[in-house]
Amino acid sequence: MFEIVRYTAERAEDWNSFVAQSKNGTFLIDRRYMDYHADRFEDHSLMFYRDGKLFALLPANAEGEVLCSHRGLTYGGIILSAVATAARVQQLFRELNENLRAEGFRRVVYKTVPHIFHRVPAEEDWYSLFSVCNAKLVDRSLSSAVDLGQPLKWHRDRRYGVNKAFANGVMVDESNDWAGFWRVLSDNLMHKYGAQPVHTLDEIGLLHARFPEQIRLFTATKDGEILGGTVIYVMPMVTHAQYISASAEGKRLRVIDALFDYLLRERQWSSRWFDFGTSNEEDGRILVEPLIYQKEGFGARGVCYDHYEYDL
């Protein structure tokens, strides 16, 4: 039997300590990251205890009669301890569903943690979604990742871009000019999609201050002007490009190619994977081919980010 407890701020230290030691959690599940936008969601995160010890976490929010894997996170289903076994996770889901029914929930929206983020295999929740919950896959977005220990050959067009950028005096390095890059990013997103970055400049500044080693900025410049860049999230198993953007001049000079030449060939990362993020629209059903073509040109290949739903 599990004791299922609603998360409260008084339990933040226990929550964060568990995430750091879990087999499939990352700093995005840390409450110092999650709670920067706490005012936007009705938090309904849960903590699961077994024999008095914390066994698992579920970052979640409530939307009426629906419990959602936290909408403010790209991924984040059940976060598991190393002692979690398949049978116990099945039992956890049975008791979770009973608990949710008793509280008046009728449906669950669930995001799995992609396997590349797992410190050790941690797909017991995937199996329980199938065997206990009869869950239905509703969104499968395709990300692109490089195995840093076994990188594939780059497409010649990427090599051409690298040579063009450096021949035109482009310089790549780590940067603290968040405001300068955010102008490039915001202008590019507005021109291309009529949208703004998910994080405001103040929000990304706050998160960087809380996680200075995990959230880092790299830029491509010419004559001191930022022409492009990327925000990098550094995790135990994955180095992830959270934002990638270039100005019109940066695109002409192929600064993104130079940027990832530096990140993938010059920098040394302790993680196994370098993840470029997803390349989809309409809940994963539409593949944005020009976007994924660029990522695949760096030797990246497909990793699925899956969302499921099931009725209670």
C-alpha positions, 0 to 999 in steps of 0.5 A: 500500500502507498500513502499518497500525499499532495505536494505543498511548499513545506515538502520542497526540500524532500521533493528536490532531494528525491528528484536529484537521486531518482532514476528518471528526474532532471532539474526541470522537475526541481521545484525551484524550476517548476514553480517559476510559473506556479501562478499559471497552474492549479498544482496537484502534484503528488508524492508516494510513500511506501513503508514511510519512505518516499518512493515516487513523485508525480508533477501534475496540475488539475484542469477541472476533472482532468489531472495533467502531467504538469502543463508547464513541463515538456515531460514529467510522468512518474519520477521513480526511485532506483528501488522501483520495480515493475510490479510495485509501479503497477500497484502504484498506478492502481492506487493512484487511479483509485485516489483520483476517482475518489477526488472526482477526477475523470481523466488523466493526461500523462507525459512520459520522460523520454528514455534518453533522460533516464540514468538507468532504465525507467519505463515501468510507468510506460508499461503500467500505462498499457497494462493497468490504465489502457492508455491511448497515445494522443501526441508523439513528437519527434526530437533529434539527438546525437549519441556523443559517444558514437556521433554520425557523419555530418551532412556536407551542407552543414560543413559548408555552413561552418566554413562559411561562418568562420570565413566571414569572421564569426566567433562562437563562445559562452555568453552572459548577454541574455538580453542581446540573445533574447532580442534576436530570439524574440524578433525571429519568433515574431517574424516567423510564427507571430509568437514569443519565447515560452520564457520571458527575459526576466524568467530565463534570468531568474532560472539561470540565477537558480541553476547557473551550471545547468542553464547556459547561453552560447552565442555566435557573434561578428564584430561584437554583434550577436547574430545567433545563439542557443540556450543549453540545459545541462543534465546528467544524461542529456545536454539539451538545446532549449532555444536555437535562433539566428537573425537574418544576417546570422542565417545568411552567414550560417552561424547556427552551423558554426554554433553547433560545430563548437558545441558538438566538436569543441566542447566536452559534455559529461552527458551521453546525448545531445538533444536538439528538441522536437520538430513538429506541429499539431500534436506531433502529426506534422513533421517540420521537414526543414527544421529536422533536416538541419538537426539531422545534418548534425548527425541527430536521429529520432527520439519520441516525446509521448503523451497519453490519455486514459479515462478513470 
